[in-house]
Amino acid sequence: MKEQDVKQVYKTLQLSADDIGEVLISSEVVASIAGLAALEAEGVQSTIGSMANELAGKLGVRNFGKGVKAVIENDEVNVDMNINMKYGYNILKTSSQVQDKVKQAVESMTGLTVNNVNIYISGVAIDKE
């Protein structure tokens, strides 16, 4: 399979290449990293995905990139994410923490530069006790 074909199918970015081979990273991997980092912020209940992602989750398939879109262009990333907040937490403070955690995680794990982390609050959840 040609490199061009791989990039079209998997939306990848070549991070490096040498005599042994190349390292490619997909936007889905970046989205998963961002989703996991967002869940580390205090006050985040979950990321919100499409109906297909929600159904897959009920079937036991874990997708940490659900509700997260990562667009990679020229070694730079823009991230959009939909999250559910826990009731009682400050939305602005929590969103700022999410942005910081996502930026740090994506940059440290991939070497890419994160330009934007856009947060869309999709809902508020009450913890079940």
MMTF fields as JSON, N, C-alpha, C and O atoms, coordinates in Angstrom:
{
  "mmtfVersion": "1.0.0",
  "mmtfProducer": "UNKNOWN",
  "numBonds": 515,
  "numAtoms": 516,
  "numGroups": 129,
  "numChains": 1,
  "numModels": 1,
  "chainsPerModel": [1],
  "groupsPerChain": [129],
  "chainIdList": ["A"],
  "bondAtomList": [4, 2, 8, 6, 12, 10, 16, 14, 20, 18, 24, 22, 28, 26, 32, 30, 36, 34, 40, 38, 44, 42, 48, 46, 52, 50, 56, 54, 60, 58, 64, 62, 68, 66, 72, 70, 76, 74, 80, 78, 84, 82, 88, 86, 92, 90, 96, 94, 100, 98, 104, 102, 108, 106, 112, 110, 116, 114, 120, 118, 124, 122, 128, 126, 132, 130, 136, 134, 140, 138, 144, 142, 148, 146, 152, 150, 156, 154, 160, 158, 164, 162, 168, 166, 172, 170, 176, 174, 180, 178, 184, 182, 188, 186, 192, 190, 196, 194, 200, 198, 204, 202, 208, 206, 212, 210, 216, 214, 220, 218, 224, 222, 228, 226, 232, 230, 236, 234, 240, 238, 244, 242, 248, 246, 252, 250, 256, 254, 260, 258, 264, 262, 268, 266, 272, 270, 276, 274, 280, 278, 284, 282, 288, 286, 292, 290, 296, 294, 300, 298, 304, 302, 308, 306, 312, 310, 316, 314, 320, 318, 324, 322, 328, 326, 332, 330, 336, 334, 340, 338, 344, 342, 348, 346, 352, 350, 356, 354, 360, 358, 364, 362, 368, 366, 372, 370, 376, 374, 380, 378, 384, 382, 388, 386, 392, 390, 396, 394, 400, 398, 404, 402, 408, 406, 412, 410, 416, 414, 420, 418, 424, 422, 428, 426, 432, 430, 436, 434, 440, 438, 444, 442, 448, 446, 452, 450, 456, 454, 460, 458, 464, 462, 468, 466, 472, 470, 476, 474, 480, 478, 484, 482, 488, 486, 492, 490, 496, 494, 500, 498, 504, 502, 508, 506, 512, 510],
  "bondOrderList": [1, 1, 1, 1, 1, 1, 1, 1, 1, 1, 1, 1, 1, 1, 1, 1, 1, 1, 1, 1, 1, 1, 1, 1, 1, 1, 1, 1, 1, 1, 1, 1, 1, 1, 1, 1, 1, 1, 1, 1, 1, 1, 1, 1, 1, 1, 1, 1, 1, 1, 1, 1, 1, 1, 1, 1, 1, 1, 1, 1, 1, 1, 1, 1, 1, 1, 1, 1, 1, 1, 1, 1, 1, 1, 1, 1, 1, 1, 1, 1, 1, 1, 1, 1, 1, 1, 1, 1, 1, 1, 1, 1, 1, 1, 1, 1, 1, 1, 1, 1, 1, 1, 1, 1, 1, 1, 1, 1, 1, 1, 1, 1, 1, 1, 1, 1, 1, 1, 1, 1, 1, 1, 1, 1, 1, 1, 1, 1],
  "groupList": [{"groupName": "MET", "atomNameList": ["N", "CA", "C", "O"], "elementList": ["N", "C", "C", "O"], "formalChargeList": [0, 0, 0, 0], "bondAtomList": [1, 0, 2, 1, 3, 2], "bondOrderList": [1, 1, 2], "singleLetterCode": "M", "chemCompType": "L-PEPTIDE LINKING"}, {"groupName": "LYS", "atomNameList": ["N", "CA", "C", "O"], "elementList": ["N", "C", "C", "O"], "formalChargeList": [0, 0, 0, 0], "bondAtomList": [1, 0, 2, 1, 3, 2], "bondOrderList": [1, 1, 2], "singleLetterCode": "K", "chemCompType": "L-PEPTIDE LINKING"}, {"groupName": "GLU", "atomNameList": ["N", "CA", "C", "O"], "elementList": ["N", "C", "C", "O"], "formalChargeList": [0, 0, 0, 0], "bondAtomList": [1, 0, 2, 1, 3, 2], "bondOrderList": [1, 1, 2], "singleLetterCode": "E", "chemCompType": "L-PEPTIDE LINKING"}, {"groupName": "GLN", "atomNameList": ["N", "CA", "C", "O"], "elementList": ["N", "C", "C", "O"], "formalChargeList": [0, 0, 0, 0], "bondAtomList": [1, 0, 2, 1, 3, 2], "bondOrderList": [1, 1, 2], "singleLetterCode": "Q", "chemCompType": "L-PEPTIDE LINKING"}, {"groupName": "ASP", "atomNameList": ["N", "CA", "C", "O"], "elementList": ["N", "C", "C", "O"], "formalChargeList": [0, 0, 0, 0], "bondAtomList": [1, 0, 2, 1, 3, 2], "bondOrderList": [1, 1, 2], "singleLetterCode": "D", "chemCompType": "L-PEPTIDE LINKING"}, {"groupName": "VAL", "atomNameList": ["N", "CA", "C", "O"], "elementList": ["N", "C", "C", "O"], "formalChargeList": [0, 0, 0, 0], "bondAtomList": [1, 0, 2, 1, 3, 2], "bondOrderList": [1, 1, 2], "singleLetterCode": "V", "chemCompType": "L-PEPTIDE LINKING"}, {"groupName": "TYR", "atomNameList": ["N", "CA", "C", "O"], "elementList": ["N", "C", "C", "O"], "formalChargeList": [0, 0, 0, 0], "bondAtomList": [1, 0, 2, 1, 3, 2], "bondOrderList": [1, 1, 2], "singleLetterCode": "Y", "chemCompType": "L-PEPTIDE LINKING"}, {"groupName": "THR", "atomNameList": ["N", "CA", "C", "O"], "elementList": ["N", "C", "C", "O"], "formalChargeList": [0, 0, 0, 0], "bondAtomList": [1, 0, 2, 1, 3, 2], "bondOrderList": [1, 1, 2], "singleLetterCode": "T", "chemCompType": "L-PEPTIDE LINKING"}, {"groupName": "LEU", "atomNameList": ["N", "CA", "C", "O"], "elementList": ["N", "C", "C", "O"], "formalChargeList": [0, 0, 0, 0], "bondAtomList": [1, 0, 2, 1, 3, 2], "bondOrderList": [1, 1, 2], "singleLetterCode": "L", "chemCompType": "L-PEPTIDE LINKING"}, {"groupName": "SER", "atomNameList": ["N", "CA", "C", "O"], "elementList": ["N", "C", "C", "O"], "formalChargeList": [0, 0, 0, 0], "bondAtomList": [1, 0, 2, 1, 3, 2], "bondOrderList": [1, 1, 2], "singleLetterCode": "S", "chemCompType": "L-PEPTIDE LINKING"}, {"groupName": "ALA", "atomNameList": ["N", "CA", "C", "O"], "elementList": ["N", "C", "C", "O"], "formalChargeList": [0, 0, 0, 0], "bondAtomList": [1, 0, 2, 1, 3, 2], "bondOrderList": [1, 1, 2], "singleLetterCode": "A", "chemCompType": "L-PEPTIDE LINKING"}, {"groupName": "ILE", "atomNameList": ["N", "CA", "C", "O"], "elementList": ["N", "C", "C", "O"], "formalChargeList": [0, 0, 0, 0], "bondAtomList": [1, 0, 2, 1, 3, 2], "bondOrderList": [1, 1, 2], "singleLetterCode": "I", "chemCompType": "L-PEPTIDE LINKING"}, {"groupName": "GLY", "atomNameList": ["N", "CA", "C", "O"], "elementList": ["N", "C", "C", "O"], "formalChargeList": [0, 0, 0, 0], "bondAtomList": [1, 0, 2, 1, 3, 2], "bondOrderList": [1, 1, 2], "singleLetterCode": "G", "chemCompType": "PEPTIDE LINKING"}, {"groupName": "ASN", "atomNameList": ["N", "CA", "C", "O"], "elementList": ["N", "C", "C", "O"], "formalChargeList": [0, 0, 0, 0], "bondAtomList": [1, 0, 2, 1, 3, 2], "bondOrderList": [1, 1, 2], "singleLetterCode": "N", "chemCompType": "L-PEPTIDE LINKING"}, {"groupName": "ARG", "atomNameList": ["N", "CA", "C", "O"], "elementList": ["N", "C", "C", "O"], "formalChargeList": [0, 0, 0, 0], "bondAtomList": [1, 0, 2, 1, 3, 2], "bondOrderList": [1, 1, 2], "singleLetterCode": "R", "chemCompType": "L-PEPTIDE LINKING"}, {"groupName": "PHE", "atomNameList": ["N", "CA", "C", "O"], "elementList": ["N", "C", "C", "O"], "formalChargeList": [0, 0, 0, 0], "bondAtomList": [1, 0, 2, 1, 3, 2], "bondOrderList": [1, 1, 2], "singleLetterCode": "F", "chemCompType": "L-PEPTIDE LINKING"}],
  "groupTypeList": [0, 1, 2, 3, 4, 5, 1, 3, 5, 6, 1, 7, 8, 3, 8, 9, 10, 4, 4, 11, 12, 2, 5, 8, 11, 9, 9, 2, 5, 5, 10, 9, 11, 10, 12, 8, 10, 10, 8, 2, 10, 2, 12, 5, 3, 9, 7, 11, 12, 9, 0, 10, 13, 2, 8, 10, 12, 1, 8, 12, 5, 14, 13, 15, 12, 1, 12, 5, 1, 10, 5, 11, 2, 13, 4, 2, 5, 13, 5, 4, 0, 13, 11, 13, 0, 1, 6, 12, 6, 13, 11, 8, 1, 7, 9, 9, 3, 5, 3, 4, 1, 5, 1, 3, 10, 5, 2, 9, 0, 7, 12, 8, 7, 5, 13, 13, 5, 13, 11, 6, 11, 9, 12, 5, 10, 11, 4, 1, 2],
  "groupIdList": [1, 2, 3, 4, 5, 6, 7, 8, 9, 10, 11, 12, 13, 14, 15, 16, 17, 18, 19, 20, 21, 22, 23, 24, 25, 26, 27, 28, 29, 30, 31, 32, 33, 34, 35, 36, 37, 38, 39, 40, 41, 42, 43, 44, 45, 46, 47, 48, 49, 50, 51, 52, 53, 54, 55, 56, 57, 58, 59, 60, 61, 62, 63, 64, 65, 66, 67, 68, 69, 70, 71, 72, 73, 74, 75, 76, 77, 78, 79, 80, 81, 82, 83, 84, 85, 86, 87, 88, 89, 90, 91, 92, 93, 94, 95, 96, 97, 98, 99, 100, 101, 102, 103, 104, 105, 106, 107, 108, 109, 110, 111, 112, 113, 114, 115, 116, 117, 118, 119, 120, 121, 122, 123, 124, 125, 126, 127, 128, 129],
  "secStructList": [7, 7, 2, 2, 2, 2, 2, 2, 2, 2, 7, 3, 3, 3, 3, 3, 3, 7, 1, 1, 7, 3, 3, 3, 3, 3, 2, 2, 2, 2, 2, 2, 2, 2, 2, 2, 2, 2, 2, 6, 1, 6, 6, 3, 3, 3, 3, 7, 7, 7, 2, 2, 2, 2, 2, 2, 2, 2, 6, 6, 7, 7, 7, 6, 6, 6, 6, 3, 3, 3, 3, 3, 3, 6, 6, 3, 3, 3, 3, 3, 3, 3, 3, 3, 3, 3, 6, 6, 1, 7, 2, 2, 2, 2, 2, 2, 2, 2, 2, 2, 2, 2, 2, 2, 2, 2, 2, 2, 2, 2, 7, 7, 3, 3, 3, 3, 3, 3, 3, 3, 3, 3, 3, 3, 3, 7, 7, 7, 7],
  "xCoordList": [0.848, 0.0, 0.887, 1.822, 0.609, 1.387, 1.112, 0.048, 2.098, 1.932, 0.706, -0.023, 0.473, -0.674, -1.975, -2.903, -2.051, -3.242, -3.466, -4.597, -2.397, -2.493, -3.027, -3.906, -2.514, -2.946, -4.418, -5.119, -4.891, -6.297, -7.199, -8.228, -6.827, -7.665, -7.634, -8.678, -6.453, -6.306, -6.077, -5.94, -6.032, -5.781, -4.548, -4.629, -3.425, -2.207, -1.26, -1.38, -0.324, 0.753, 2.052, 2.178, 3.014, 4.307, 5.116, 5.435, 5.449, 6.237, 7.726, 8.492, 8.138, 9.558, 9.733, 8.841, 10.902, 11.254, 12.761, 13.513, 13.189, 14.619, 14.81, 13.893, 16.011, 16.307, 15.459, 15.227, 14.998, 14.226, 12.765, 12.14, 12.225, 10.814, 10.336, 11.137, 9.032, 8.46, 7.493, 7.005, 7.226, 6.262, 5.111, 5.3, 3.917, 2.718, 1.782, 1.702, 1.084, 0.095, -1.217, -1.236, -2.306, -3.61, -4.304, -4.008, -5.216, -5.988, -6.845, -7.16, -7.226, -7.997, -7.178, -7.718, -5.884, -5.01, -4.892, -4.958, -4.72, -4.642, -5.951, -5.933, -7.077, -8.377, -8.494, -9.039, -7.989, -8.017, -7.159, -7.565, -5.982, -5.106, -5.82, -5.809, -6.435, -7.151, -8.324, -8.553, -9.065, -10.206, -9.8, -10.448, -8.73, -8.233, -7.747, -8.003, -7.051, -6.552, -7.71, -7.638, -8.769, -9.933, -10.572, -11.024, -10.612, -11.227, -10.441, -10.971, -9.184, -8.367, -8.718, -8.351, -9.414, -9.763, -10.911, -11.904, -10.754, -11.79, -13.039, -12.967, -14.169, -15.421, -15.916, -17.035, -15.101, -15.53, -16.152, -15.518, -17.39, -18.088, -17.699, -17.36, -17.75, -17.465, -17.316, -17.667, -16.782, -16.836, -18.065, -18.474, -18.647, -19.905, -19.66, -19.163, -20.007, -19.818, -21.127, -22.184, -21.027, -22.208, -23.018, -22.572, -24.19, -25.026, -24.297, -24.425, -23.545, -22.804, -21.766, -21.597, -21.064, -20.082, -20.752, -20.229, -21.901, -22.624, -23.07, -22.976, -23.555, -23.974, -22.779, -22.876, -21.66, -20.45, -20.02, -19.59, -20.133, -19.779, -20.649, -20.163, -21.924, -22.833, -22.509, -22.826, -21.885, -21.49, -20.112, -19.61, -19.504, -18.218, -17.009, -15.878, -17.215, -16.103, -15.769, -16.616, -14.548, -14.163, -13.472, -12.485, -14.0, -13.427, -13.177, -14.105, -11.935, -11.611, -11.621, -11.514, -11.748, -11.807, -13.223, -13.423, -14.212, -15.595, -15.863, -15.45, -16.553, -16.857, -15.681, -15.75, -14.587, -13.372, -12.982, -12.934, -12.708, -12.25, -10.882, -10.729, -9.901, -8.55, -8.218, -8.275, -7.872, -7.493, -6.008, -5.567, -5.24, -3.785, -3.432, -3.811, -2.699, -2.191, -0.812, -0.647, 0.176, 1.533, 2.09, 2.542, 2.064, 2.603, 1.877, 2.423, 0.673, -0.139, -1.506, -1.997, -2.107, -3.381, -4.4, -4.077, -5.621, -6.767, -7.722, -8.059, -8.157, -9.012, -10.353, -10.405, -11.43, -12.783, -13.312, -13.182, -13.909, -14.454, -15.748, -15.94, -16.628, -17.895, -17.784, -17.429, -18.087, -17.982, -19.248, -19.979, -19.473, -20.484, -19.766, -18.751, -20.289, -19.727, -20.443, -21.596, -19.747, -20.39, -21.076, -20.551, -22.233, -22.982, -22.174, -21.572, -22.175, -21.545, -20.148, -19.586, -19.574, -18.231, -18.319, -19.248, -17.351, -17.282, -16.917, -15.871, -17.772, -17.585, -16.326, -15.558, -16.105, -14.927, -13.627, -12.674, -13.583, -12.372, -12.088, -10.949, -13.125, -12.949, -12.539, -11.663, -13.161, -12.812, -11.367, -10.679, -10.906, -9.513, -8.565, -7.526, -8.927, -8.118, -8.078, -7.029, -9.22, -9.284, -8.364, -7.592, -8.44, -7.59, -6.111, -5.332, -5.723, -4.322, -3.889, -2.814, -4.717, -4.364, -4.283, -3.381, -5.22, -5.219, -3.987, -3.3, -3.708, -2.541, -1.258, -0.435, -1.088, 0.131, 0.258, 1.337, -0.826, -0.768, -0.471, 0.396, -1.184, -0.986, 0.42, 1.092, 0.869, 2.207, 3.304, 4.272, 3.177, 4.247, 4.277, 5.351, 3.125, 3.094, 3.362, 3.831, 3.073, 3.198, 4.271, 4.761, 4.641, 5.575, 4.912, 5.582, 3.602, 2.857, 2.549, 2.546, 2.293, 1.904, 0.383, -0.254, -0.195, -1.643, -1.967, -1.543, -2.718, -3.119, -4.343, -4.367, -5.365, -6.64, -7.188, -7.042, -7.824, -8.636, -9.983, -10.131, -10.954, -12.283, -13.192, -13.345, -13.792, -14.635, -16.098, -16.455, -16.929, -18.369, -19.023, -18.927, -19.683, -20.353, -21.69, -22.57, -21.831, -23.023, -24.073, -25.238, -23.663, -24.627, -24.005, -22.795, -24.867, -24.447, -25.018, -26.201, -24.177, -24.596, -24.524, -23.648, -25.452, -25.462, -24.934, -25.39, -23.966, -23.424, -24.516, -25.3, -24.562, -25.504, -24.842, -23.691, -25.569, -24.991, -25.802, -25.47],
  "yCoordList": [-1.184, 0.0, 1.238, 1.331, 2.159, 3.39, 4.288, 4.216, 5.144, 6.087, 6.961, 7.239, 7.394, 8.248, 7.512, 8.109, 6.216, 5.426, 5.311, 5.425, 5.087, 4.981, 6.278, 6.254, 7.402, 8.695, 8.952, 9.538, 8.526, 8.74, 7.876, 8.346, 6.634, 5.715, 6.019, 6.042, 6.248, 6.373, 7.796, 8.005, 8.767, 10.155, 10.238, 10.69, 9.799, 9.73, 10.871, 11.557, 11.049, 12.005, 11.265, 10.543, 11.431, 10.796, 11.596, 12.762, 10.961, 11.626, 11.502, 12.427, 10.354, 10.184, 9.067, 8.247, 9.061, 8.0, 7.821, 8.792, 6.574, 6.28, 5.011, 4.57, 4.421, 3.237, 2.035, 1.139, 2.007, 0.868, 0.959, -0.059, 2.15, 2.333, 3.705, 4.596, 3.866, 5.162, 5.024, 3.932, 6.129, 6.176, 7.058, 8.231, 6.483, 7.218, 7.29, 6.348, 8.392, 8.532, 8.985, 9.87, 8.37, 8.725, 9.764, 9.9, 10.482, 11.472, 10.79, 11.398, 9.526, 8.782, 8.524, 8.55, 8.276, 8.085, 9.385, 9.379, 10.489, 11.797, 12.077, 12.599, 11.738, 11.929, 11.076, 11.532, 9.845, 8.982, 9.549, 9.535, 10.044, 10.669, 11.86, 12.02, 12.686, 13.864, 13.46, 14.072, 12.439, 11.975, 11.448, 11.748, 10.663, 10.148, 11.276, 11.269, 12.24, 13.377, 14.187, 14.645, 14.366, 15.126, 14.458, 15.139, 13.132, 12.399, 12.537, 12.249, 12.972, 13.178, 14.469, 14.637, 15.374, 16.657, 16.453, 15.795, 17.028, 16.924, 17.666, 18.832, 16.989, 17.594, 17.105, 17.428, 16.325, 15.775, 14.407, 13.516, 14.252, 12.97, 12.039, 10.877, 12.559, 11.728, 12.607, 13.787, 11.996, 12.629, 12.054, 10.928, 12.824, 12.432, 12.156, 13.019, 10.961, 10.608, 10.526, 10.911, 10.017, 9.824, 8.639, 7.914, 8.451, 7.311, 5.995, 5.046, 5.929, 4.706, 4.418, 3.267, 5.456, 5.275, 4.839, 3.982, 5.42, 5.058, 3.599, 2.886, 3.149, 1.764, 0.829, -0.209, 1.189, 0.371, 0.259, -0.808, 1.347, 1.33, 0.373, -0.303, 0.304, -0.62, -2.067, -2.975, -2.281, -3.626, -4.003, -5.09, -3.115, -3.414, -2.904, -3.137, -2.216, -1.661, -0.291, 0.603, -0.116, 1.146, 2.029, 1.633, 3.223, 4.197, 5.474, 6.241, 5.704, 6.865, 8.159, 9.247, 8.045, 9.228, 9.647, 10.532, 9.019, 9.374, 10.815, 11.271, 11.515, 12.913, 13.84, 15.017, 13.314, 14.108, 14.071, 13.004, 15.235, 15.339, 16.008, 17.11, 15.343, 15.897, 16.08, 15.128, 17.295, 17.595, 17.924, 18.871, 17.13, 17.299, 17.93, 17.431, 19.039, 19.688, 20.262, 21.049, 19.869, 20.427, 20.375, 21.393, 19.208, 19.001, 19.809, 20.033, 20.241, 20.982, 20.31, 19.705, 20.427, 19.766, 20.766, 21.637, 20.63, 21.336, 20.273, 19.327, 20.434, 19.445, 20.083, 21.17, 19.398, 19.765, 18.602, 17.448, 18.894, 17.807, 18.204, 19.347, 17.217, 17.36, 16.605, 15.427, 17.285, 16.625, 16.828, 17.806, 15.867, 15.974, 16.381, 15.789, 17.383, 17.845, 17.151, 16.74, 17.024, 16.585, 17.794, 18.906, 17.571, 18.641, 19.211, 18.467, 20.538, 21.203, 21.737, 22.434, 21.429, 21.904, 23.163, 23.324, 24.042, 25.275, 24.936, 24.342, 25.311, 24.952, 25.591, 24.918, 26.871, 27.539, 26.977, 26.757, 26.746, 26.205, 24.79, 24.455, 23.977, 22.604, 22.582, 21.808, 23.42, 23.484, 23.909, 23.388, 24.848, 25.286, 24.142, 23.967, 23.368, 22.201, 21.18, 20.607, 20.96, 20.019, 20.49, 19.699, 21.756, 22.291, 22.1, 21.692, 22.395, 22.233, 20.776, 20.469, 19.875, 18.454, 17.868, 17.085, 18.248, 17.746, 18.247, 17.47, 19.528, 20.111, 19.419, 19.029, 19.268, 18.656, 17.202, 16.781, 16.432, 15.014, 14.812, 14.014, 15.526, 15.355, 15.787, 15.085, 16.931, 17.409, 16.498, 16.234, 16.006, 15.173, 13.787, 13.203, 13.252, 11.904, 11.865, 10.849, 12.954, 12.922, 13.845, 13.624, 14.871, 15.862, 16.891, 17.781, 16.779, 17.75, 18.985, 18.915, 20.104, 21.335, 21.433, 21.315, 21.649, 21.813, 23.295, 24.084, 23.672, 25.071, 25.427, 26.452, 24.579, 24.857, 23.598, 22.5, 23.767, 22.72, 23.377, 24.117, 23.103, 23.698, 22.745, 21.582, 23.246, 22.439, 22.819, 23.996, 21.818, 22.009, 21.236, 20.01, 21.941, 21.294, 20.766, 21.539, 19.444, 18.814, 18.487, 18.265, 18.457, 18.119, 18.17, 18.339, 18.019, 17.97, 16.689, 16.397, 15.926, 14.642, 14.679, 15.317, 13.989, 13.851, 12.467, 11.476, 12.392, 11.094, 10.247, 10.732, 8.974, 8.025, 7.426, 6.992, 7.406, 6.831, 5.676, 5.065],
  "zCoordList": [0.0, 0.0, 0.0, 0.795, -0.856, -0.951, 0.248, 0.864, 0.574, 1.689, 1.483, 2.435, 0.256, -0.034, 0.287, 0.835, -0.051, 0.241, 1.741, 2.212, 2.491, 3.946, 4.526, 5.388, 4.071, 4.597, 4.301, 5.125, 3.147, 2.814, 3.684, 4.171, 3.88, 4.632, 6.124, 6.776, 6.661, 8.105, 8.599, 9.805, 7.717, 8.103, 9.005, 10.147, 8.48, 9.276, 8.965, 7.95, 9.866, 9.688, 9.927, 10.916, 9.043, 9.213, 10.218, 9.984, 11.345, 12.372, 12.107, 12.38, 11.574, 11.273, 10.253, 10.036, 9.639, 8.703, 8.747, 8.819, 8.703, 8.653, 7.832, 7.14, 7.911, 7.116, 7.524, 6.712, 8.768, 9.259, 8.839, 8.54, 8.815, 8.468, 8.888, 9.172, 8.925, 9.267, 10.432, 10.725, 11.085, 12.178, 11.73, 11.409, 11.711, 11.322, 12.52, 13.308, 12.654, 13.72, 13.093, 12.238, 13.525, 12.958, 13.83, 15.017, 13.227, 13.976, 15.039, 16.061, 14.808, 15.796, 17.056, 18.162, 16.899, 18.062, 18.84, 20.069, 18.147, 18.81, 19.544, 20.659, 18.937, 19.583, 20.843, 21.847, 20.801, 21.986, 23.107, 24.269, 22.767, 23.767, 24.399, 25.619, 23.573, 24.072, 24.955, 25.999, 24.548, 25.332, 26.691, 27.694, 26.736, 28.016, 28.912, 30.116, 28.336, 29.117, 29.692, 30.832, 28.917, 29.387, 30.597, 31.517, 30.6, 31.706, 33.007, 34.081, 32.926, 34.123, 34.849, 36.012, 34.193, 34.815, 35.801, 35.494, 36.985, 38.002, 37.527, 37.141, 37.557, 37.128, 35.785, 35.387, 35.071, 33.781, 34.022, 34.588, 33.59, 33.715, 32.569, 32.795, 31.323, 30.155, 28.923, 28.927, 27.863, 26.554, 25.861, 26.144, 24.962, 24.332, 22.861, 22.137, 22.419, 21.021, 20.266, 20.765, 19.057, 18.219, 18.736, 19.626, 18.182, 18.563, 18.287, 19.06, 17.208, 16.887, 17.963, 18.367, 18.435, 19.501, 20.798, 21.51, 21.105, 22.318, 22.264, 23.264, 21.106, 20.939, 21.079, 21.734, 20.471, 20.579, 22.037, 22.476, 22.788, 24.206, 24.993, 25.9, 24.662, 25.344, 25.001, 25.769, 23.862, 23.45, 23.984, 23.696, 24.756, 25.37, 24.613, 25.039, 23.503, 22.737, 23.315, 23.313, 23.808, 24.431, 23.411, 22.79, 23.248, 22.329, 23.108, 23.364, 23.483, 24.296, 23.487, 24.053, 22.184, 21.338, 20.992, 20.16, 21.624, 21.292, 21.686, 22.752, 20.82, 21.089, 20.9, 21.253, 20.34, 20.154, 18.681, 18.068, 18.128, 16.738, 16.758, 17.284, 16.191, 16.086, 14.613, 13.835, 14.233, 12.853, 12.847, 13.5, 12.101, 12.024, 10.691, 9.631, 10.758, 9.548, 9.841, 10.774, 9.046, 9.145, 10.563, 11.086, 11.184, 12.535, 13.602, 14.682, 13.321, 14.286, 14.4, 13.447, 15.578, 15.851, 16.377, 17.185, 15.913, 16.479, 16.998, 16.286, 18.241, 18.889, 19.238, 19.814, 18.884, 19.298, 20.122, 19.716, 21.281, 22.09, 22.777, 23.191, 22.883, 23.586, 24.903, 24.918, 26.011, 27.307, 28.132, 27.973, 29.017, 30.06, 31.333, 31.699, 32.002, 33.273, 34.423, 34.293, 35.547, 36.778, 37.402, 37.359, 37.971, 38.618, 39.791, 40.566, 39.905, 41.037, 40.766, 41.611, 39.612, 39.278, 38.42, 37.629, 38.585, 37.808, 36.361, 36.102, 35.438, 34.029, 33.446, 32.759, 33.708, 33.14, 33.701, 32.955, 35.004, 35.63, 35.117, 34.79, 35.052, 34.574, 33.107, 32.722, 32.287, 30.863, 30.664, 29.786, 31.47, 31.395, 31.76, 31.125, 32.783, 33.161, 32.028, 31.735, 31.397, 30.277, 29.155, 28.614, 28.808, 27.743, 28.068, 27.206, 29.306, 29.709, 29.651, 29.135, 30.176, 30.196, 28.786, 28.486, 27.928, 26.549, 25.808, 25.145, 25.917, 25.244, 25.701, 24.873, 27.004, 27.547, 27.092, 26.674, 27.169, 26.817, 25.334, 24.976, 24.476, 23.03, 22.631, 21.874, 23.129, 22.753, 23.278, 22.565, 24.514, 25.069, 24.434, 24.293, 24.049, 23.485, 21.988, 21.476, 21.274, 19.811, 19.255, 18.147, 20.001, 19.484, 18.586, 18.063, 18.403, 17.601, 18.441, 19.67, 17.791, 18.473, 18.475, 17.429, 19.654, 19.765, 19.673, 20.518, 18.648, 18.461, 19.279, 19.96, 19.211, 19.869, 20.504, 19.967, 21.658, 22.268, 22.551, 23.525, 21.701, 21.829, 22.592, 22.217, 23.663, 24.538, 24.323, 24.36, 24.101, 23.986, 25.127, 25.18, 26.033, 27.153, 26.64, 26.261, 26.634, 26.071, 27.118, 26.786, 28.393, 29.426, 30.803, 30.96, 31.798, 33.197, 33.781, 33.613, 34.468, 35.024, 36.544, 37.128, 37.161, 38.615, 38.938, 38.367, 39.86, 40.263, 40.891, 41.706, 40.506, 41.108, 42.34, 42.291, 43.424, 44.646, 45.122, 46.137]
}
